[in-house]
Amino acid sequence: MHLPKNRQTVKEFLGEENPSAPCVDGSRIVMRRDELESLARSLPEGLLDRVKLPLVVLRRMDLGPGAFTLLGDPVEDFALSLLAGTVQSGLEEFRRNQKSPTVFYKPQISELLRRFHSLIVIGFGLPADHDK
């Protein structure tokens, strides 16, 4: 219920006076202006109108202790990988080499939350065969 109902791009949120996103339960995720501006400075200009916030990171118990994946498209996966310092290539090379979603681990997520706490939401994912 705490997950975002709608997401907008970094660029759209930068244009808002009081940036926030609605949650499924009707509450709002309020984004701190300083974190939003820091994120914008940390990403290539071309990604600001492609990366949507808040970033939703799923705790994936099926992948092992402290494993997380991003709920988003490859551009957002690339952006989070850049922020976590795990990728040195450009977007196109990242896409060519990406076979599955990037797995992030607790120390990386802890550091990202320290820097961008109001821009990231943690969810909990279940294994694909959970219903079986």
N, C-alpha and C positions, 0 to 999 in steps of 0.2 A: 504493500500500500504506500510505502515511502518512495517508490520509484517515480521518475518523471512521467507525466502524461504526454507532454509535448516537449520537444527540444528545439533549440534555435542555434544558429551559427555563432561563433565567437564574434564575428563582425556585427551581427544583429544585436547581440547583448551589449557590445561596446557602445552602440547608439542609444541605448536606453538609459534613462536617468537613474532608475532603481531596478537593476536587472534581477529577474527572478523567473523561475519556471514552475508551472503547476504540477502537483503530484497527483497520483491516482486517487488518493484519499481526500483530495480537495485542499490540502495544505500547500504551501509554496516553499520552494528551495530558493533562498535568498543568496545571491552571489556577491561576494565582496569585490568592490571595484578594484582595489589594489591587486588582488589575485587575478582578476580578469585581465588587467593591463600587463601584469607580469607574464601571464600565459601568452598573450598576444606578442610580447617582445621575444618570447622563447621559441615561437613557431615561425616558419617561413611565411612571408606575406601571402603567398598563394594559397595557404591552407586556412586562412582566417574566415573565408566564406564557404569552407567545406567541412570543417570540424564542428560538430554539434555538441552543445553542452546542455545539461551536465553530462560528463563522461560517466558511463555506467560500467563499473568493474564488478564482475561476478566471481564470488568465492567458489572455486571448483574442487570440492572434496574428492571427486572421482579422479583428479589429476595428481593427488598427493597433498601432503601437509603444506599449508601456506601458499597454494597455487591459485592464481586468478587469471581470468581472461577478460577482454574488453567486449562488451556488447555494443557492436558498432560495425561500421564498414571498414575496408582496408585503409582508407585515408585516415580514419581516426585511430586505427591500430598503429599505423606509421607514426602519427603525431604522438601517441602515448609512448611508443618505443623511443622516439627522439627525446621526449621529456625525461624518460627513465635512463637515457644514455646507453641504450643497448643497440642502437643502429647508427651507422656512420654514412650510409649510402643515401641516395636520393629516392624519391617516391617510386619512380618507375623501376629502379633496380630492386627496391624492397618488394614491390608487387611481383616481379618476375621470380624472386627467390622465396616468396611466402607460399608455403604449401598448406599451412593450417594457421588458425589464430595464434598469436604470440601468447606464450605463458609468462606471466609476471609473478614474482614471488614476494612474500611478505615484506622483506627489507625494501624492495623497490616501491611497493605500494605505500608503505609507511612514509618514505621520503616524499613521494608524490602528494600524499595527504598533508604532510607538513607544509609543503609549498602551495598547494591548491585545494585546501580542505573544502571550501564552499563550492568547488566546481566538479567534485567527484562524489558519486553515490556508490555505496557498496550494496550489491545484491547477492543472493545465494542461488547458485545453479545446481541442478540435479543431473546425474548421469543420464545419457540418452536412453538407456534401457531401464530407467527407474520404474516405469509403469508396467513392466513385464513381470 
